Amino acid sequence: MRRTSDRIRPALVVAVAAALVVTGCLASDDDDRFRLGAVDLADPYVPGSGNGGYDVSHYRLAVGYDPPSDRLTGRAVLTATATQALSRFNLDLAGLDVTAVRVGSAPAEHRRDADELVVTPDAGIARGGRFTVEVDYAGVPTAKADGQLGSGGFLHTADGAVALGQPYSAATWFPVNDHPSDKATYDLEVTVPDGLEALSNGVPGERTSAGGRTTWRWSEASPMASYLAFLVIGDYRVSTGTHAGRPIVTAVPAGMPEDSPQARSLARTGEIADFLATRFGPYPFGSYGGIAVTDERIGYALETQSRPVYGPGFFRGGRPNVDVVTHELAHQWFGNSVALSRWSDIWLNEGFATYAEWLWTEHDGGRTAQQSFERQYAVTDWSRASLDPGRARLFGSAVYQRGALVVHALRRTVGDDAFFRILHTWTTERRDGNATTDDFVALAERVSGRSLRSFFDTWLTGTSAPALP
């Protein structure tokens, strides 16, 4: 994610159906007595977001959207595994009407509690049991206010819609366990009026048309945090091809000139991704791309998995902006493939993505990474921590700029060989998973053979300028 202000980085209600598959048997210990799944994962940065008692492995989403009425219809099929014996569980869903739910072959009792969908299956689910939930829903989706980044969630636009946002947005358009600690794969089909594009994550599938409407299909086969799932619907000029044997899909608004700053910037996606692979390890996903939008409410760029979305503010100068493209592509490794377990560790996303900008600038003939480090070191407010910055500063400069300082200081401390082995090992061993700062410190110590806890404490949370390494 980059905010525009950061100069250094950028349809018809449908009935319900479902199937329940439960495997395994109940054990006899107290932990396997049926009980309620937690209604909140207790992450203080996103209160009320996420739910406990199960782990989702796959979302199959079929949605229809009618721009004139701003009406969304959907069927979501979630495949999950119970991490405890469940008598009831919750899903996050904001502002949409649920017509029915089935857990297994039986209808399930359900009710709404604010932005929670509370589901009570007709029989308990054993710990370790694999089950599916189908939810049919409809309504006019809503945006989600976020004071730091501007509007997010499902935004109705002049020619369609954009569903986007961090730290959450998914619950505004489908039922979800809305926390990055529960990653899953996705299959999406979205039906819109003929003549509109419907873009999303992953590999494009077959496109079909009937009755004046077109259904677009997308598949993300690598586990993805829910806030990285997106929809862009509207009149776009879509470019498709392959890069390094994978599909690459980019899009800009149809009326935008072919030589616009946005189009010229997105055209360098493959080149920049290839450079980052030399520093971070193999590109982690099955497709590439990027989408430029013009809605002024989107004052940020977001690293939506495999295909970042860029707000208009990054291109006002009339020139391409490769810094923001570099930043969001770096997140494909740091933040997407290796995702957060908790939001307090967001520097692991933003510090590395900002550092990637420094690496690209040097590679492209500009300042060296060391020069960028020295300039940022001199103007940093060391009273603000990179680690656990507080909810109000989730996207503050300490997370981005001081976070990048930590990364370069680590390089200076352990040397280039150990540093890049640390990065490659991290992106390899933690690929498709989640991690914490403690995990990174432990790995850095193992790979470098050095004790680094004091180093990280000083550079991440110390309140005065550290000695230069």
C-alpha positions in Angstrom: 0.0 0.0 0.0 1.1 3.5 -0.8 -0.8 6.7 -0.1 -0.8 9.4 -2.7 0.7 11.7 -0.2 3.7 9.6 0.3 6.4 11.0 -1.9 8.8 8.2 -1.5 6.4 5.4 -2.7 3.3 6.2 -4.0 -27.0 -8.4 -9.6 -31.8 -10.3 -8.3 -31.7 -12.0 -5.0 -30.5 -15.6 -5.3 -31.6 -18.7 -3.2 -29.1 -20.6 -1.1 -27.6 -24.1 -1.5 -24.7 -25.8 0.3 -22.9 -29.0 1.2 -21.2 -30.1 4.4 -18.4 -32.5 4.4 -17.0 -33.4 7.8 -14.1 -35.8 8.3 -12.7 -37.2 11.4 -14.2 -38.1 14.7 -14.8 -36.3 18.0 -12.1 -36.9 20.6 -13.0 -37.2 24.3 -11.0 -34.4 25.8 -12.5 -31.1 26.9 -11.1 -29.2 23.9 -13.4 -31.2 21.6 -16.7 -30.3 23.3 -18.8 -28.3 20.9 -18.5 -24.5 21.5 -18.9 -21.2 19.9 -16.2 -19.9 17.5 -14.6 -16.6 18.6 -16.4 -13.6 17.1 -13.3 -11.5 16.9 -9.6 -12.4 16.5 -8.7 -9.8 19.1 -6.4 -7.8 16.8 -6.5 -4.3 18.3 -5.7 -2.7 14.9 -8.9 -4.1 13.3 -11.4 -4.6 16.2 -14.3 -6.8 15.2 -12.5 -8.2 12.2 -11.8 -11.9 11.7 -13.4 -14.9 13.5 -12.1 -18.0 15.2 -12.8 -21.7 15.3 -12.1 -22.5 11.7 -9.7 -21.9 8.9 -10.9 -21.2 5.3 -8.9 -22.8 2.5 -11.0 -21.7 -0.5 -13.6 -19.2 -1.6 -15.8 -19.8 -4.6 -17.6 -16.6 -5.4 -20.3 -15.9 -8.0 -21.5 -12.3 -8.0 -23.5 -10.2 -10.3 -23.5 -6.4 -10.4 -25.9 -4.0 -12.0 -24.4 -0.5 -12.1 -27.6 1.5 -12.7 -29.2 0.1 -9.6 -26.0 -0.4 -7.7 -27.3 -3.8 -6.8 -25.0 -6.8 -6.0 -26.2 -10.4 -5.9 -23.9 -13.2 -4.7 -23.3 -16.8 -3.8 -20.3 -17.6 -1.8 -19.1 -21.1 -1.1 -16.4 -21.4 1.6 -14.4 -24.5 2.2 -13.0 -24.6 5.7 -11.6 -26.8 8.5 -12.7 -26.6 12.1 -9.8 -25.7 14.4 -12.1 -26.6 17.4 -15.3 -28.5 17.8 -17.8 -25.9 16.6 -21.4 -25.4 17.6 -21.6 -22.0 15.9 -19.4 -19.7 14.0 -19.3 -16.2 12.5 -18.5 -14.7 9.2 -17.7 -11.0 8.5 -20.3 -9.4 6.2 -21.2 -5.7 6.1 -24.5 -4.2 4.8 -25.9 -6.9 2.6 -29.0 -9.1 3.1 -28.6 -12.9 3.5 -31.5 -14.9 2.1 -30.3 -18.4 3.3 -27.3 -20.3 4.5 -26.5 -24.0 4.2 -23.8 -25.9 6.0 -23.6 -29.2 4.4 -26.8 -30.6 2.8 -28.9 -29.0 5.5 -30.1 -25.4 5.9 -28.4 -23.6 8.8 -29.9 -21.2 11.2 -28.4 -17.7 10.7 -28.8 -14.2 11.9 -27.1 -10.8 11.5 -25.4 -9.0 14.4 -24.1 -5.7 12.9 -21.3 -6.6 10.5 -21.3 -10.3 11.6 -23.2 -13.2 10.0 -23.8 -15.7 12.8 -24.2 -19.3 11.6 -25.6 -22.2 13.6 -25.3 -25.6 11.7 -27.9 -28.3 12.4 -25.2 -30.5 13.9 -21.8 -29.7 15.5 -18.7 -29.8 13.5 -15.8 -31.9 14.8 -12.4 -30.4 15.4 -10.4 -31.1 12.3 -13.6 -31.6 10.2 -13.6 -30.2 6.7 -16.8 -28.5 5.8 -18.4 -26.1 3.3 -20.7 -23.2 3.8 -22.9 -21.6 1.1 -24.3 -18.2 1.5 -26.7 -16.4 -0.9 -26.9 -12.7 -0.4 -27.9 -9.4 -2.2 -28.2 -5.7 -1.7 -26.6 -2.4 -2.3 -23.0 -2.7 -1.1 -21.4 0.0 1.0 -18.1 1.8 1.3 -16.0 1.5 4.4 -14.6 4.7 6.0 -10.9 4.8 6.7 -9.5 8.0 8.1 -6.0 7.5 7.0 -6.4 6.2 3.5 -9.7 7.6 2.3 -12.6 5.5 1.0 -12.4 1.7 0.7 -14.8 -1.2 0.5 -17.3 -1.4 -2.4 -17.4 1.9 -4.2 -20.0 2.7 -6.8 -18.3 4.6 -9.7 -19.6 6.5 -12.7 -19.3 3.5 -15.0 -19.2 0.6 -12.5 -17.6 -0.1 -9.2 -14.3 -0.6 -7.4 -14.0 -3.0 -4.4 -10.7 -2.3 -2.7 -9.1 -1.3 0.6 -6.8 -1.9 3.4 -6.8 -3.2 6.2 -10.2 -4.5 5.2 -12.7 -4.3 2.3 -13.7 -7.9 1.5 -16.7 -8.0 3.9 -18.4 -5.3 2.0 -19.0 -7.6 -1.0 -18.8 -11.2 0.2 -18.9 -13.2 3.5 -15.4 -13.8 4.7 -13.1 -14.4 7.6 -11.6 -11.0 7.2 -8.2 -11.1 8.6 -4.8 -11.7 6.9 -4.0 -14.6 9.3 -6.6 -16.8 7.4 -5.4 -16.9 3.8 -7.2 -18.9 1.2 -7.4 -19.6 -2.6 -10.1 -18.0 -4.7 -12.2 -18.7 -7.7 -14.4 -15.8 -8.8 -17.0 -15.3 -11.5 -18.6 -11.9 -11.9 -21.4 -11.1 -14.2 -21.9 -7.5 -15.5 -23.7 -5.8 -18.4 -22.1 -6.4 -21.8 -19.5 -3.8 -22.7 -18.1 -3.5 -19.2 -14.9 -5.2 -18.0 -14.8 -7.0 -14.6 -11.2 -7.4 -13.4 -9.9 -9.3 -10.4 -7.0 -11.3 -9.0 -5.1 -14.1 -10.6 -5.3 -16.0 -13.8 -8.1 -15.1 -16.2 -10.5 -17.9 -17.2 -13.2 -18.4 -19.8 -15.4 -15.4 -20.5 -19.0 -16.1 -21.6 -22.0 -13.9 -22.6 -25.7 -14.5 -22.5 -28.8 -12.3 -22.3 -26.9 -9.0 -22.5 -24.5 -9.9 -19.7 -21.0 -11.1 -19.6 -19.4 -13.4 -17.0 -15.7 -12.9 -16.3 -13.8 -15.6 -14.4 -10.6 -15.3 -12.4 -8.7 -17.8 -10.3 -6.0 -17.1 -7.6 -4.4 -20.5 -6.8 -2.0 -19.1 -4.2 -3.3 -18.4 -0.7 -4.4 -14.8 -0.4 -5.3 -12.5 2.5 -8.8 -11.3 2.2 -8.0 -7.6 2.0 -6.0 -8.3 -1.2 -9.1 -9.6 -3.1 -10.5 -6.9 -5.4 -13.0 -6.1 -8.1 -12.7 -3.4 -10.7 -15.8 -3.0 -13.0 -16.2 -0.4 -15.7 -15.1 0.7 -19.1 -11.4 -0.2 -19.3 -8.9 -0.8 -22.1 -7.4 -4.2 -21.1 -4.1 -5.4 -22.4 -3.3 -9.1 -22.1 -0.3 -11.2 -22.9 2.3 -13.4 -21.2 5.5 -12.6 -19.3 7.9 -15.3 -18.1 5.4 -17.9 -19.1 2.6 -16.4 -17.0 -0.4 -14.3 -18.0 0.0 -10.5 -17.6 -3.1 -8.4 -17.6 -3.0 -4.6 -17.3 -5.9 -2.1 -17.7 -6.4 1.6 -17.8 -9.7 3.6 -18.3 -10.9 3.3 -21.9 -10.7 7.0 -22.5 -7.1 7.4 -21.3 -4.5 8.0 -24.0 -2.3 5.0 -24.9 0.8 7.0 -23.9 -0.6 8.2 -20.6 1.6 8.1 -17.5 -0.5 5.3 -16.2 -0.2 3.1 -19.3 3.5 3.8 -19.6 4.1 2.9 -15.9 2.1 -0.3 -16.1 4.0 -1.3 -19.2 7.1 -1.7 -17.1 5.5 -4.2 -14.7 7.3 -7.3 -16.1 10.6 -5.5 -16.2 10.4 -4.4 -12.6 9.1 -7.7 -11.4 12.1 -9.4 -13.1 14.5 -7.1 -11.3 12.9 -7.7 -7.9 13.2 -11.4 -8.5 16.9 -11.1 -8.6 16.9 -9.5 -5.1 14.0 -11.4 -3.4 13.8 -14.8 -5.2 11.4 -16.2 -7.8 8.2 -14.3 -8.4 5.6 -16.0 -6.2 2.3 -16.0 -8.2 0.8 -17.4 -11.4 0.1 -14.0 -13.1 1.2 -10.4 -13.3 -0.5 -7.1 -14.0 -1.8 -3.8 -12.8 -4.9 -1.6 -13.0 -5.1 2.2 -13.0 -8.3 3.8 -11.8 -9.4 7.4 -11.9 -11.8 7.6 -8.9 -10.4 10.4 -6.7 -11.7 8.7 -3.6 -8.9 6.2 -4.0 -6.0 8.1 -2.7 -3.6 5.2 -2.5 -2.2 2.3 -4.4 -2.8 -1.2 -3.2 -0.8 -4.4 -3.7 -3.9 -6.5 -4.6 -2.4 -10.0 -5.2 -0.9 -10.5 -8.6 -2.4 -7.3 -9.9 -2.0 -4.0 -8.0 -4.5 -1.2 -8.3 -3.2 2.4 -8.6 -5.1 5.5 -7.6 -5.0 8.6 -9.8 -2.8 10.8 -7.5 0.4 9.0 -8.4 0.4 10.2 -12.0 -0.4 13.9 -11.8 3.0 15.0 -12.9 2.5 13.9 -16.5 5.3 11.4 -16.2 5.4 7.6 -15.5 5.8 6.7 -11.9 7.9 3.6 -11.6 8.5 4.0 -7.9 4.9 3.2 -7.0 4.9 0.2 -9.4 8.0 -1.0 -7.8 6.6 -0.6 -4.3 3.4 -2.5 -5.0 5.2 -5.2 -6.9 7.6 -5.7 -4.0 4.6 -6.4 -1.9 3.9 -9.5 -3.9 6.8 -11.0 -2.0 6.6 -9.0 1.2 3.0 -8.8 2.4 1.2 -11.0 -0.1 3.2 -14.3 -0.4 4.6 -13.8 3.1 1.6 -12.2 4.8 1.1 -10.7 8.3 -0.1 -12.7 11.2 -1.1 -9.5 12.9 -1.2 -5.9 11.8 1.2 -4.6 14.4 4.0 -6.2 12.2 3.1 -4.1 9.1 6.6 -2.8 8.8 7.5 -6.2 7.4 5.3 -5.3 4.4 6.0 -1.6 4.0 9.6 -1.4 5.1 10.7 -3.9 2.5 8.5 -2.4 -0.2 9.9 1.0 0.4 13.4 -0.4 0.4 12.6 -2.0 -3.0 12.1 1.5 -4.3 15.6 2.4 -3.2 17.0 -0.7 -4.9 15.2 0.1 -8.1 16.3 3.7 -8.1 19.9 2.6 -7.8 19.4 -0.1 -10.5 17.9 2.6 -12.8 20.9 4.9 -12.5 19.7 7.2 -9.7 20.7 7.5 -6.0 22.3 4.4 -4.5 20.5 2.6 -1.7 23.1 3.9 0.7 22.5 7.5 -0.4 18.7 7.0 0.1 19.4 5.6 3.5 21.6 8.5 4.6 19.0 11.1 3.4 16.2 9.3 5.2 18.2 8.7 8.4 18.8 12.4 8.7 15.1 13.4 8.7 13.6 10.5 10.6 11.6 11.1 13.8 13.0 8.4 16.0 10.4 8.9 18.7 7.9 6.8 16.5 8.4 3.1 16.3 8.2 0.9 13.2 7.1 -2.1 15.1 3.6 -1.9 16.7 3.2 1.7 15.6 -0.3 2.1 17.0 -3.6 2.0 15.1 -3.6 5.7 14.3 -0.1 5.3 12.6 -0.7 2.0 10.8 0.3 3.7 7.6 2.7 6.3 9.1 6.2 7.2 8.0 7.8 5.2 10.8 6.3 2.0 9.2 7.5 2.9 5.7 10.6 5.1 5.9 12.0 4.0 9.2 11.1 0.4 8.2 13.3 0.8 5.1 16.1 2.1 7.3 15.9 -1.1 9.4 16.2 -3.1 6.2 19.3 -1.3 5.0 20.9 -1.2 8.4 20.5 -5.0 8.5 22.3 -5.2 5.2 25.1 -3.0 6.5 25.4 -5.1 9.7 25.5 -8.6 8.2 26.9 -7.8 4.8 25.5 -8.2 1.3 25.9 -12.0 1.0 24.2 -12.8 4.2 21.6 -10.1 3.7 20.4 -11.3 0.4 20.5 -14.9 1.6 18.2 -13.8 4.4 15.7 -12.3 1.9 15.7 -15.3 -0.4 15.4 -17.7 2.5 12.5 -15.7 4.0 10.6 -15.6 0.8 11.2 -19.3 0.1 10.6 -20.8 3.6 7.6 -18.5 4.3 6.1 -18.6 0.8 2.2 -18.7 0.9 2.2 -18.4 4.7 2.1 -15.9 7.5 4.8 -14.5 9.7 5.7 -12.2 12.5 8.7 -9.9 13.4 9.9 -12.6 15.8 9.9 -15.1 12.9 12.0 -12.7 10.8 14.5 -12.0 13.6 15.0 -15.7 14.2 15.5 -16.4 10.5 18.0 -13.5 10.1 20.0 -14.8 13.1 20.0 -18.4 11.8 21.1 -17.4 8.3 23.7 -14.8 9.3 25.0 -16.7 12.3 24.8 -13.6 14.4 22.8 -12.4 17.4 20.5 -9.7 16.1 17.9 -9.1 18.8 19.5 -6.0 20.2 20.0 -4.6 16.6 16.3 -5.1 15.8 15.1 -3.7 19.2 17.2 -0.5 18.6 16.3 0.1 15.0 12.6 -0.9 15.2 11.5 0.6 18.5 14.4 2.7 19.9 13.5 6.3 20.7 16.8 7.9 19.6 18.9 7.7 16.4 20.9 4.5 16.4 24.6 4.5 15.7 25.2 4.0 12.0 26.4 0.5 11.2 
